[in-house]
Structures are given as structure tokens and as C-alpha cells.
Amino acid sequence: RWIKFEEKVEDGGVRWSTPHVPALPLHSLFQLRKCLQKGTMLLDLDALCFKEIIDRVLYGQPEEAELQPELRERLAALLLRQPRHQTTKSLLQLLTEVRLSPCQGKHGAWPWVATQLWSEPGAQVSETPLKEQLRNRFKKKVPVGAEAAHVAVGGVEFLEQPFTAFIRLRQGVVLGSLAEVALPSRFLFILLGPQAKAKAYHEVGRAMATLLMDELFQRVARQADHREDLIAGMEVFLDELTVLPPGKWDPSARIPPPNSLPSLHRRTTMHPPDQQSRGNGNIAAAGDKAGWEHPHSGEELERTGRLFGGLLRDIRRKAPWYRSDFSDALHPQCLSAVLYIYLATITNAITFGGMLGDATANMQGVLESFLGTAFAGSIFCLFSGQPLTILSSTGPVLVFERLLFSFSQEHSLDYLEFRLWIGLWVAFFGVILVATEASHLVRYFTRFTEEGFCALISLIFIYDSLKKMLNLADAFPINWQYRLDNITSYSCICNLRRLLNLILICLIALAPSSTPLHTAGLSRTQCLGRGGHLLGTSCQYVPDVTLLSFLLFGGTFLSCTALKHFRSSRYFPAAVRKLVSDFAIILSILASCAIDATLGLETPKLLVPSELKTTNPARGWIIFPFGANPWWVCLASAVPAVLVTILIFMDQQITAVILNRREYKLQKGAGFHLDLLCVSLLMVVTSATGLPWYVSATVISLAHMESLRKESATSAPGEHPEFLGIREQRLTGLAVFVLTGVSVFMAPILKHIPMPVLYGVFLHMGVVALNSIQLTDRVRLLLMPAKHQPDLAYLRHVPLRWVHLFTVIQLLCLALLWVLKSSMAAIIFPVMV
């Protein structure tokens, strides 16, 4: 059988072989062409059942090849016999048959294999599908809307000349029990002849089946008006044929299906339509070429020449999709994405909130980070042009906040009021950029820029996750000096005696009848609470916490990676593999949390604020624009606001370009102008309430999109699931930010999640984002000898030395950006990108 690749019944006669690329003898194709030239051909035949088709074929022979009545009857009886299908059976059915059936040797099984094409004599093709056909699980592998083609070939004793017929039905008809599964049938090919040539006929039948599985030939076969059209379509097929020389490969070897196949556009480009016009394939080829270009390519970034013209076009483009942005989220995969991105978002909010608190004397802290993330993210997901984007604080914004706070302290200015005016100016400049369609400049961003920015952000995620894990060794030091032989000398006692308490010590010595100091039974907390201090060689030793933290960190990262790739595993049914892959991150986090809870060690846990009050009691929730600073500050704020505007514009738009790449197959279009407007207006609210400023987070947004990948539900045996695009909707991002807002009330639950587990998720996100860019592949090429390098498309057209030179230049620029990011000049790093 064929769906896209060939499968054969193995010698045991009870299972199908692995799918493989069919290898055809060249002579069989020439024989097939001869059969099509001389045999019976019925195009657009109107028939409702298989018996009617056979009658029309047998009585439609040309005069020179007209069959005798006796042969016609015998052929009809043979062709109308019920075929014996090889159904796929479950493991339980196979075990039952083994238990109930007597064992047979190899030679005893051959007769059954030889006669499995037809059932017992007398049984004819049923006009209605059998129960076995309707229950056949193989139908799940067949694409929706597929039609069947039947190829019947073989040798019979009563024929001296071959009998050939090719039939195309006008409409697909379910031919009863003829097919393995109940599908409409469109094509039939019959080749019967003398027994001596049965093997040759078998190869011709394989050639016909292979032709009918070719998409270009299918188009020709469906549209052909005459015999010559089919012959022309076969000639095109032969033009693309590749011949393997004998003696250089093993014909019995089965060629596994490739990971990817050339597109129809590429095939029609290599073989121009004028070669296919003989088979009426030019119309289909032209339509395929038109559909090959990705929809909306470049449309979002074209200038209209009117104020707010790009914004209005974004709104008109996104408005028809608004209702589906919520209905499309009704899928279990979205639940997995929500939980995954939620944990990543709150971890990021805690990290940046803590750093903001250190940089601004707690004028902004973890609680402000949580509330700002929840509010800004929710509004952005509801009204933005690309709701798959996840907003977050970023490194350059953090650097600017630190510099602004230091400047305010040095010049006796109120930091939050100064920041409010900067935010208002940034919002004003952002609206001007939207009005003048400045986002069209994004079209000049090259892949060089995108990859440099994405690589830098990904490396920051990887570096920060590893750095935080290494810092655990300071909080929970490893006792490197531990020696088993010196175990008797290790101790830790509570010392309540102070040099300043000499008088008390003397009183105790003079009054031995008084109550003695019992320090042996005191815990660490009790000792420190009474003003004592720990004394001994093992007081700073925390057993196993650092080791377990690293095991949880590495285990979470590896399990996330392994479970994500479980979709392509050979084990378990496809539905189970897909479910495990969709919930890979959540399963990994739950498993790591269960291990941590079982061992019971005091690993560092996720700490979430539990009270709705400002981190710094000296500030309120509303920032007033006047009163604390001189009047001229509101005007002078425009100068730093220009720098922040450039920072926000570059950071936002580079991330937007990366998320809207053509390879993600987004169907609802982008909204560069609308996104920038949302970010600009949010600056007003976050500045007036003293909340952090937010912009698109590249790595978390990419992780969000990766968690919403859509793949074809049905795939032919041997065919890899086809990437269909991203599940574009607003509900997952909205749910993530709503959960972030209510996390304050979920602190008793979240405190059980170890931080090393979340750092492992961060490492996974960074590695996935880094592997998604071409730069990573080209860096690997630097370390590979030429003979081991993969067959990449650009290596066929660009000399390897130029590829390496381009990669080295990118790496040098990346290193420069890293140095810049690590210095006080990090605020201008988006401009440098």
C-alpha cells in the first residue's frame, strides 16, 4: 500500500513493513508507459459500484484486443472476488492469535501469503463497506479529503496476452469493500497477463502506484482529457527521475523517508510549466506558485503617507480576527502554554523586581513588578497587534533606572516624579512615531541584526541561570575541608557568653547554686534569638542542598528537552506522544518538585509577596507630577526621554520582527504600529503609578510561540508531522498575566516550588531560543571537518570561507555587545544592535 511512501507485507504475513521510499526498476516505467499507450483507458467514467466499472472495462476493449466471452467472464469473476486486506492489529489481538493458532514454520506460512490477495472462492466485493473497514484504525493516518486508487496486477493461467485498463471516475465513489478503509475511489489500474511474467507485472503495478502518489502527476491525471495528456505527465515524471547505478547500492535496502521533501513550487521551478502544459499542469503550477508566498509579506511595513495610516491599517487587519483570538484558544495545548509561561513570567518578575529594589532603594520592588507585569501584560494582550508577545522588564531599562535614581539622589530630585515626566515624554514621542509610521524602518532590519539581538538575549538567559546556580554555593557552602577521618573533631555549639558579660560570668561562678546555662539543646534559631552565636568547624555546613539544587537544575533542563522531543519518539501512540510533548515543561516541573518534597531538604524556594502594599512605605500608589521637583524638570525630562524612546523602539521592534518571521507561518498578520502605541500608552500608566516600564521580552515570547506550535494531526506512515503554524490567540497571554496578578494570594502554594527548578526552565528557554537561529548552525560548522558538515542549502551556493567569515564577524559583534551590556553604557546597547 502507498499513502506517501511504500509499505509491504512482511514475509510473516501479519504486519506491514516500515514505510520507505520506493525503488523502481527503470524498465518497469517504460513498460507502464507502453501499457498506457496501448491499453484500455476510460476517463471521467460515471459508475456507482465496482461491478459496473468492471462491466464497462471488459466491454470497452478496442476491436483489435477484444476478449472472447469465456475470458471476459473469467476475468470478471476474478476481479469481483473480495480482496483480503492486511489490517493493522493491536498487541492484544496479536497475542491472542499466537495463543489460539498453531505454530507454523517459514515454509508452512508461504501458501497463506501467496493466497492472501483474494479471499475464499465465491466471496465477491460487497457493495457496502464491511465492519472491518469502518473500524480500521489506519483511517486516522489518512489525510482528510483523501481518495483511494486501486492497482490490481498479477499473472493468471488463462490469459496469453496482457489485459490493461486505466480508469478515472468522474466523481469519487466508495466501492464497497474493495479498499482497506472506506474511502472514495477515483483511479483504478488493472494489469493481468500470463503467469510467466507475474514478477514483471508486479513491478509495473508498483510503478503505477508510485506515479499516482506523486502530487504533480496527480494533477495531470485529474485534469487529463486524452491518453496523450497522461503520457506527457509521465514524461515529466521521467525528467525528474534519478537513477542509482547498479553495484553501488543494495536494491534490497529500504531507503528511509527523508526529514523534508522539496516543495511543489521548487519542483515546478526546476521544471518550467511549458514542459507540463502537455498534461494541463500549468494552471495548477501557477496556482501553487501564487500560494507559496506567505500572506501579508511586507504589507504591515508599507507606508501609507497619511498620519496614523499604518495604525489604522493594523486595526482593520486585526479587527476581523478578534473573536477568533479567543475561540482559537479552546485547546488543551493552550493550558500547557499558560502554566509554562506563567512560571517563567513570575520568576522573571521576581528577579527583575529584586534588582529594581536594590537599584532604587525599594522605590520599585517585587510587588510593583508583579502588579505592573499583570496590568501591562493584560492590557497589551487585549489590544495589541501581536498578542503572542510577552511583556517584561529588560536589562537596558534596568540600567537606565539605576542611572536615573543615582542622578536624582546626587541632585536632590524626587526620583518617582522625575521618572513620571520622562515616561510622559516617552509616551508622547511614541505616539509621534506611530503617527509618522516610523515602524516602516523595521523592514531594513536584516537577519544579521535579528540573530545578533536574539543570540545576545538568549545568552543572557543562559548566563543568568548558571550564575544564580553558582551563587547557591555562597548561600549554602560546600564543606570542601570535610574529611571522614576527622569526623570526631567536627562540632557546632551555641555560645551565649560575651566578652561584655564578664560580670555576669563572675556572678555565675560565685553562685554555683544558680541555674546553669543549658546550650546543648538549643536550635540554631533559638541560639541566635537569644543573642548567641554559633561556634565550631561545621556551623556553616548545609548538607546536600547545593548538590540537590544542581541535580534539580540539570534534571529539569534535561527532562524539558527530552520530553519536548518525545513527539518524534518511536514509543507509544501518536496522541500520547503529542500530549506529553505539549505538557513537557509542566511535567518536568512537577517531577522535580515531587523529588524535592520527597527528600525534604531546605532548597531555596520561590518567594512571592503576600501583602498588597508598596515595597517602600515612604511612597504611595499614585505619583503626582508637581510639588517635589522644580518646575523646569518637566521640560528637562525630554532629554533623557529621547534616549528611552530609542531604547523602547529598538527593543520592541526587533523582538516584533523576530516573532513575525515568515517561517512561523502566522496567518493573522502583525501589528507593528499598534504594538508600539500600546507600549507607549502603557508608559503613562506605569509611570503615574510608580510601576516598572515594560517592553517585549524576546526569549519568553519565543518560548510562548514554541509552546503553541501546530502540527498536522494526521500524517502518512513514514511522513513527519507537518508544521502548520502557531496557534494565534489572545487568551493564553491574558491568562498568564491575570495569574501573575493573583499570585500574591497564591503564595502558600508557590512557596513549594524550588528556585533551581525554575532556573532549569530558564536555561531550557535560552537554549531553545539560541538553537532557533542560523548563527548557531554556522558556529557548529566552524568546528566540523568539511566531510562531516550537513547538506545545508547555503553551503551549496556560498563558498565555505565566506560563510566562516560572516560567522566570525557576527561573533565579534556579539562579543562587543556583551561587553557593552556588562558596562554602564548598556543603556545604548539596542542602538548599537
N, C-alpha and C positions, 0 to 999 in steps of 0.2 A: 504494500500500500504506500501511497505518497500523500503527504499534505504539503510539505515544502521539501522534505528530504525523504529518501527511500528507507523503508523498513522491510525486512524479510522475516519469514517464519523460520526459526532455527530448526536444526535437524531433529530436535526432540519433539517438535510439532506442538508445543504447548506455550510458547512465548514468542513475542516479537523481538527482533534484534534491536540494538541501539540505532538510532537514526544516523544516517551517513549520506555523504554526497554521492550520487550515482555515478559510476564509472562505466561508460558505454563503449562497446566496440564501434569503431568508425564505420565498419561495414554495415552494422545494423541501421545506421541513419540513412545510408544510401538505399538499403532495402526498403526502409519505411517510405522514402521519397518515391520509390517505384510503386509501392502499394497505393499511395495516394494518387499517383498519376493514372493507374490502370483499374483500381478497384471501384466498387460502388460508393457513391457519395450522395447523401441526402442532406441538404441544408434547409433549415427552418421547417422541419417536419412537424406537423400537427398530429400528436398522438397522446393518448391518455393512459396507456398501460404498456407494459413490456411486450405482451403478446402482439399487440397491434403494430409495434415497432418491428418485430421480427417478421411479421407477415409482409409488411411494406418492403423490408430489405430483401427478403427472399424472392419476392415477385417483381423487384425493381432492378434486377440484373440486366446489364446490356445484352443484346441478342447474341453476340459472339461468345458470351460467357454464361448464357442461360443454363440453369441447372435442370437436371432431369427430375421429374416429380418425386421419384423414390429418394434421391439425395436431398431434395428440398424438405421432405417430411422428416428424414432422419436428422438433418441439421436443426430443424425447428424443435424436434423433441429434445435434442441435446442442449440447445441454447436456453430452452424454457425450464430446464431442470433447476431445482433450488440449489444455489451455491452454498457451500459450507464455510461459514465465517469463523475466523480465529479471533474470539473475543478475549479481551483482557480480563483476567480473573484476579480476585483478591487473594492474599496469602492464606486466609482461612479456607477458601474454596480449593486451592491447590493442595493444602494439607489433607483436606477431606478426600479428594480424589486419589491421593497417594495411598491413603489408608484403605480405601474401598476397592482400588483397582489392582489387579495382579501385576507384578513386575515384568517388564519386557526388556529384552536385550536390544542392542542397537539394530540388529538385522530384523528383529520382530517388529520394530516400530516403522520401518520403511514403507510397508504396504499402506499403513494408515496415512502416512504423509503423502504418498502418491495419489491416494483416492480422496484427499480432503477437499479437492476443488469442487466436487459435486457430492450431494447427499445420496441417500439410498435411492435405488431406481423407483420411478413412479412419482416422486415428490416434485412438484412444479413450483415455479416462483409464485408466491402469494400476491394477490392484488392489493393487500393491505399490509402495513408493517407488522412484523412479529413483536411479541413482548420483549424478546431479547434485544431487538433493535432499539426499542423505546427506552429500555433500562440500561443500555450500554453507556458506561461512564466515559467512554472515549469521546463522546459528543462534546464534552467540556473542552476538549482540546481543539475543536473545530471552530474557526472564527465565525462570528455572526454574519449571516447572509451568504455563507459559502454554498457552492453547488458541487455535486458529485459528477465524476466522469468514470466510465466503466471501460476497462480494457480486457477483452476475452481472447486469449491466444492459446494455441496448443496444436498437437498433432492427433489425427483420428485415422482409423484404419480404412474408412470407406471413401476417402477423398484422394483423388490422384492429382488434382490441381488445387492451388491455394484459393481460398474464398476470403475476400477482403471487403470490408464495408466501414465507412466513416459516416456517422450520423450526428447532426446537430439539431436539437429540438428548438422549436420557436420559443417555447416557454419552459422553464424548469418544472419537471413533473416528478413527484415521488413515485418511483417504480416499485411499489410494494416492498417485498423482502429482498430485492436484488442487492442493495447496498448494505454495508456493515452497520451503518447508522441511518436513521430515517432522514435523508436529505433530498432536496430536489435535484434531479439529474438533468444535465444539459448535453453532454457528449457521450458517445459510445463508439468504440473501435473494436472490430471483430476481425481476427485473422486465424483461420483454421486451414490446415493442409495435411499433407502426408505425414505419417508418423516419423519418417526418417529425418525430417527437418524440424522436429519439435523444439530442439535447442535453439536453432536459428530464429524460429518464430517467437520464442520466449524473449530473446534479446531485442527483437523488433518491438514487442509489446512494452518492454522496459523503456525503449527509446520513445515510443508514443506517450507513455505516462510522464516521462521527463519533459517532453515538449509541452504537454498540457499543464505542467506545473510552472512553466516559465511565463512570467507575467506579460512580457511583450508578445509572445506567441498567443497567449490567451486573448489579448486584444484583437489580434489578427483573426483568430479562429471565430470570435464572436461576431466580427463585422464582415467576414468574407462573403462575397456574393457568388464567387465561382471557384472551381477547383484551382485555378491558377493563383488565386489570392493565397490559398493555403500553402502552395508550393513556394510562393515568394516569401511568405513568413518563415518557412523552414530554411530558405536560403539565408535570410538574415540571421537565424539561429546558427547556421553553419559558419557564417562570417565571424561570429564571436567565439567560435569553438577553439579550445586549446587542446592540443594533442600531447599526451605523455609518451615518450619513446619507449618501446619495449626493451626490457632488460635493465631499465633504470629505476623501476619501481615494482612493487609486488601487486599484481592485479587482484589478489585475494584480500589485500589490506583494505579496510574500510576507512575512508577519509572522513574524519570528524567534521561536523558543521563548523564554519568559521564564526568568530565572535561578531563580525559585522559583514554585511553584504553591500555591494555597490548599489546606489540608488538608481531608480529608473531614469532620473534626469542625467546622471552620469553616463548611463548606457546609451541613451538616445543622443547625447552629445558626442560620444565616441563614434557612433554610427548614425550619421545625419538622417533626418526624416526622409530625404529623397530616396534612400535605399529601402525605406519601409513603406513608401507610398503605394507600392505594388500590393501590399497587404492591408491597405486602408489604416495603417498605424500612425499616419502623420497627425491626424486630429487628436488622438489620444496623447501622442508625444508632446504636442504643443500645449495641451491642457495640463499635462504633468509639469511641463517647464513653468507654466504660469503659476501653478500651485506650489512650486518648490520654494519660491521666495517667501520669506517669513512675513506674515501680515504685519502691518504698521511699521515696516522697516524704515526708520528715518522720519516718519511722519510727525512724531512728537516733538522733534527738534527743528522743524522748518519754521521760519519766521513768517508772520502774517503781515507785519508792517503796521499793526494797529496797537494802541495801548491796551494791555491786558488781553491781546488777541490769543496768545498761547494759553493763558489761563482759561479763557472761555472755551477754547477747543478741548483742553483737558477735561473740563466739566462735561461738555457734550459727549466726549468719548466714554467717560466713566459712568455717567448717569444711567444709561440703559442696563448696565451690569449690576446696579446697586442691589437690587432684590436678590439676584443670584449670588451676590457676595456673601449672603447669609445662608441661603438654601444649599449652596455647594459645600458648606462645612458639615453637613449631616453625614459624616462618615467616621468609622472608628479610628482611622488614621489621624484625624484631627485631634482626637482625645490624647493620643500619644504625643503629638506635637505640642499640645498645650502643656502637659506635665513636664516635658523635656525643656522647653524654652522657659517655662516658669521658674524651674530650679536654677537655670543658667542666669535668668534675669535678677532674681533676688540675691544670688551670690555676687553678681556684678554690682548690684546696688549697695550691698554691704561693703564691698571692697572700696568702691569709689566714695561712699559715704564716710567711711573711716578716714580715708586720705583727705577728703574735703574738710572733715573736722579738725584734723591735725594742721591743715594749711590755713584755716580761717578761725582758729580759736573757738571751734564749735558753733560758729555762726551758721554753718550748714553742717549737718551730721547725717547719721544713718537714717533717722526718722524722716528728715527732709528729703533724703534720697529716695526712700520708699514712696512717700506721698507724691513727690514730683514725678517719679517714674510711672506711677499708676495714673496720675492725671494726664500728663503729657502724652503718654503712650495710648491711653484710651481715646483721647480726642483725635490723635493722629490716625489711629486705625479706623475711626468712624468717618473722617472727612478727607483723608489723603488720597493721592492718586495711585500710590503703590502701598496697599495696606500690609503687605508681607514684610515691610521694613520694621525693624525693632529699634526703638529709640533708646539711647543710653548716654550717660556722660562719657567723655572721651579724654584721652591723655592731654592733648593740646588745650582743651578747656580747663582742665585741672591746673595746668601750668599757668594759664592766664589768671585764674582765681588766686593762686598763690602770689603772683606778682602784684595783682591789684590790691590784695589785702596788705602786703608789705608796704606798698606805696601809700595806702590810706593811713596806716599806722605812723609812718615817718612824717606825714604832712598833716596829722591831726584831723583827718577827714573821717566822716562816718562811712564805713565800708559798704553797708547794705544800701544806703541812699545813693552813694556814688555808683554802685552796681546797677541800681534801678534805672538811672538815667542812661547808662551805657546800653542796657537792654532795650530801652525805648528807642534809642537811636538805631540800634541794630535792627529792630523790627521795622523802623521807617526805611532804612536803606534796603532791607529785604523786600519790602513792598515795591520800592522803586525798581529793583532788579526784576521782579515779577512783571511789573508793568512794561518794562522795556524789553522783555523776552531775552534777558541775559543768559538764560539757561541754554540757548542755542549754541553757546560756546562749548557746551559739553560734547558736541559732535566732533570737536577737534582733539578730544582725549583719545590717545592711541592705546593699543593693548600694552605697550611698554609702560605707560603711566598706570593703567589699571593693575597690571601684575605687580609693579613695584609697590603700590599702595596696599594691595591685598596681601602680598608677602610680608610687608612690614607689620601690619596689624596681626596677621597670623603668628608671626614670630614673637610678637609682644605677648600674645596669649600663652604660647608655649613657654616662653621665658618666665612670665609671672607665675604660672602654675608650678614650675620647677623651683623657682625662688622661694615661694611660700612653703613648699615642702621642705626645702633645706633649712628654712628658718625654724622649723619644728625642732631641729636638733639643738637650738638655743633654748627654746622653751621647755623641752623635755630632753635634757642632755643624756647622751650615751656614756655609760661608765667605761671609758676606754682602759682605765687602770685596773679594772676588775681582774683578779687572779683567783682561781679556785683554791689554790694552796693557802691564800691569805684570808680565807673566809672568816677565821676566828677573830681577826683584828678589825672587821668592819662593824661599825655601830653608829647609832644616831640617837642622841639623848636630848631631852629638853632642859635647857639651862635657864633657871629663873633667877640666878644670882647676878647682880650687877656690881660694878666697882663703886657705884654711888650708894649702894646699900650696905656699906661696911658696918654701919652702926647696927642695922637690923641683924646682920650676921653675928655680931658680937653679942647682941641680946639673946639670940638663939643659943649661942654657945654657953652663955652664963645661965640660961634657964633650960636645962636639958629636959625638964618635965613638960615643956610646952609641945604643941602639936608639930610633928616633923613635916618637912616638905616632901610630899609624895609626887615625884615627877615621872616615875617609870610608866604609869598607866595613862598619861596624858597623850591625846592625839596631837597631830600637827596643828590643827585648827585651835584646839584648846590651849596649846602651848603659846602660840602667837597671840591669842586673845588675852592671855594673862600677862603679856609684856615680855615673855621669854624669847629665847632664840634657840635654834637648832644647832647642835654641836656634834660633829662626828664625820667620819670619812664617807658615809653613804647617804648623807642627808639630801643631796641634790640628785640622787639617782632615782629615776622613774622607770621601772622595769617594763620593757617591751612596747611602750607607747609609740616611740619613734619607728621601731621596726614594723609594728602593725599598721601604723599610718602609711608607711611606704608600700606595704603589701596591699592595703586598701586602694591606694592611689594607682599603683600599677595594675592591680586586678580589675579595677573599674575601667581603666583605659583599654586594657586588652579585651575585656568582655564586651565593651561597647563596640569595639572594632570587629570582633568575631561575630557577634550577634547581628550586626548590620549587614555583614556579608553572608549571613545564613540563608538569605533569599536565594542565592545561587548554589546552595548546598545540594548534595545528592540524596540527602536523608529526609524522610517524612514527606507527606503530600504538599503540594504547592500552597494550599490555603494555610497550613500550619507554618510553613517557612515564611510566608508573607506576613502573618500575624506576629511571629517572633521578631522579624526584621523591623516591622513598624514600631514595636514596643521595646526595641533593643535597649535604649538608654534607660527607660524606666525599670526594666527587668534587671539591668546591671546595678542600678542604684539600690533597688530593693534587696538584691542578693548581698551587696556589700553592707548595707545597714543590718541585715539579719546576722551576718558574720560578726559584725562589731557588737551587736547586742548579745550574741551568744557568748563571746569571750568576756564581755563585761569590763573591758579596760577603759580608762578615762581618756579616750581620744578627744581632741578638740572638736566641739560641736558647733552647729550653726546657731548663732545668737541673733535673735530678731527683737527689735524694740517692742515692748508690751504696753506702753503708755503713749497717748496722743498729746504730747507736749514738746515744745521746742527743745532742741539739744542744749542751747544756751538760754538760761532763764532771763537774760537781760534783753532779749529781743522778742517781738511779737510776731503774729502771723501776717500782718499787713505792714508793708513798708511805705511810709509817707514820703512824697517827693521833695518836700520843703521842710526847713526848720533846723536841721542838724549841720548842714554844709552851707558855705557862701553861695550867693545866687549865681555866680559865674560858673559853678561846677556843672550846671545843667548844659551849658554851651561847650565847655571844655571837654565834656564826656564824648563829644562827637569824634574826637581824635582817636582815642582807643577803640571806639565803636567801629571805625573803619577797619581796623585790624581784625576785630572779632567777626565782622561781616565777611571778610575774605576767608577767615578760618572756617566759619559755618558753611559758606557757599561751597568751598572746595571739598570739605569733609562730606557734606550732604550729597553733592552731585557726583563725586567719584564713586561713592557707595551706590548711588542710584544707577549709575552706568553699569557697574558690576552686576547688580541684581537684575537688570533688564537686558542681559546679554541674549543674543539670538538663540544660543544653544539651549536655553531654558524653555523655549517654545511657549512663551507666555501669550495667551490669546486675548486678554482684556486690555492690553496696551499699558503704557506707562503714563506718568503724570508729573514730569519734572517741575513744571511751573506750580502746580497745585501743591506738591510736596514742599517746595521752598516757601510758599505762602503759609502753609500750616506751621512749619518750623518757626517762621518769623513772628507770627501772631502768638505762638506759644511763649516766645521770649517775653512778651508783655506780661503775661500772667505769672510766669515763674519768677520774673524779676520783681513784680509787685508783691509777691508772697514770700520772697527770700528762698525760693526753691532752686535747685541746680538747673543749669541750662542743658538742653538735650539736643542731640543730633543723631543721625543714623549710625548704628553700630554695625560695622561690616561683618565681623565674624559671626555674631549671634544672628544677624539677618540671613547670612548664608546657611547657617545651621537650621534656621526656620524653614528655608526653602527646601533644603535637602530632606527634612523630615516630612515634607508634603509632596514628594515625588510621586507621580502617577505612572504606572506601567500597565501594559496590556494584560487584561485578566485571562485571556486565552492565548496560548502560544502553541504552535505545532510542535510535535516531538522533534527535539534537536534544535529548535529555534529559541534564542534568548528572548525574554520578555522585552517588548519594545517600549522605550521611554516616550511617554505621551505628553509630558509637560508637568507643570506644577498645579496643585490644587489651589487655585486662586480664590481667596475669600477673605473676609474681614474678621470672622468670628474667633479664630484661634488667637490672633494678636490681642483682640479685645478681651478675651477670657484670661490671657496671660497677665495683662495689666490690672484687670479687676482683682484677680487673685493676689497680685502683688500688693494692692491697696489693703486687702483684708488680712494680709499676712500678720499684721500687728495682733490680730485676735487669734492667730494660729500658732503663736509662739510655743505653747506646750507640746504641739505635735512636731514642729520643725526642729526643736532642740535635740531631737534624737538622730538627726542626720549628721554624720561626721563630715567635717570640712575636707579631709583628704579625698573623700568620695567625690565631692563637687569639684575639687581641683583636678581629679582624673577626668571628669566630664569636660572641663575647660581645655585640658590637654587634647582630648579627642576632637573637640571643636576646632582647635588651632591646626591640628594635623590634617583634618578633613579639608579645611579651607585652603591649606597650603598645597595639598595634593590636587586641588581643583584647577590650578593654573599651569600653563605650559612651561613656565620657568622651572618648575620642579623637575619636569621630564628632561629639560635641556641640561640641568645641573647633573642629573644622573648620567647623561651622555658623556660628560667630562670625565667620568670615572670608568667608562666602559671601553674596552677594545672595540675596534670597528666591526669585527666579525660577530660580536655579541649584541650589537645595537639593534633595537627593534626597527621594523619597517615602517617608519613614520613618513607621512606624506611630504612634509617639508624637506626631509633628507633626500628625497628623490629629485628635488628641483634646486636646492641651495647647497653649495659646497660646504662640507663639514667645517672647514676652518672659519667660514663666515658665521656659521651657527655658533661655534665656540666663542668667537669674538663678540657677537651680540650678547651671549650669555654672560661673559666676563664683564662687559660694560654694565649690564643690568645689576650684577652682583656688586660692582664698585659703587654704583649709585645707591643700592640698597644699604651698603655699609655706611655711606655718607649720611643717609637718612637716619640710620640707627644712632650714629654719633650725635647728630643734630637733635634727635629725640631725647637723648640722655643728658643734654646740656640745658642751660637756661634759655637757649634760643629755640626750644621745642615749640614755642607758640607759632613760629613761622614755618613749621615743617609742612603743613598742607600746601603752602605756596611753593615750597621747594619741590614737592612732588610734581 
